[in-house]
Amino acid sequence: MIVKMETYFDGEYWCARGTNDDIFTQGATYDELLDNIREADTLHFEDELEYVKESVIE
């Protein structure tokens, strides 16, 4: 699954917004932002990821 994110610095925090999905996160540093993007994506698609996981196991 490919998730496109727009990233920018708002003067205080690094921010990321999904271009095709309703996802937003921020971090004090760019590295923190990348970690938060991974977490936000995982939480946003949690149901789909669980479905795939169950389908593969069965």
C-alpha positions in Angstrom: 0.0 0.0 0.0 1.4 3.4 -0.9 0.4 6.4 1.2 1.4 9.8 -0.2 2.2 12.5 2.5 2.9 16.2 2.0 5.5 17.4 4.6 6.3 20.9 5.6 7.7 23.0 8.5 5.2 25.4 10.0 7.8 27.4 11.8 7.5 25.3 15.0 6.9 21.7 14.0 7.4 19.4 11.1 4.0 18.4 9.8 2.7 15.7 7.4 -0.7 15.5 5.7 -2.0 12.6 3.7 -2.7 13.7 0.1 -5.3 11.0 -0.5 -6.1 9.9 3.0 -7.4 11.7 6.1 -4.1 11.5 8.0 -2.2 14.3 9.9 0.7 14.2 12.3 3.6 16.3 13.4 7.0 16.1 15.2 9.5 18.4 16.7 12.2 17.0 14.4 12.1 15.5 10.9 13.1 12.1 12.3 10.3 12.3 14.9 7.9 13.2 12.1 8.9 10.1 10.2 8.3 7.9 13.2 4.9 9.6 13.8 4.0 9.1 10.1 4.6 5.3 10.5 2.5 5.2 13.6 -0.3 7.3 12.1 -0.4 5.2 9.0 -0.5 2.0 11.0 -3.4 3.3 13.2 -5.3 4.7 10.2 -5.1 1.4 8.3 -5.3 -0.9 11.3 -8.5 -2.6 10.2 -7.3 -3.3 6.7 -3.9 -4.6 8.0 -5.7 -6.9 10.5 -7.9 -8.2 7.7 -4.9 -9.0 5.5 -3.1 -10.6 8.4 -6.1 -12.9 9.2 -6.6 -13.8 5.5 -3.0 -14.8 5.1 -3.0 -17.0 8.3 -6.2 -18.8 7.4 
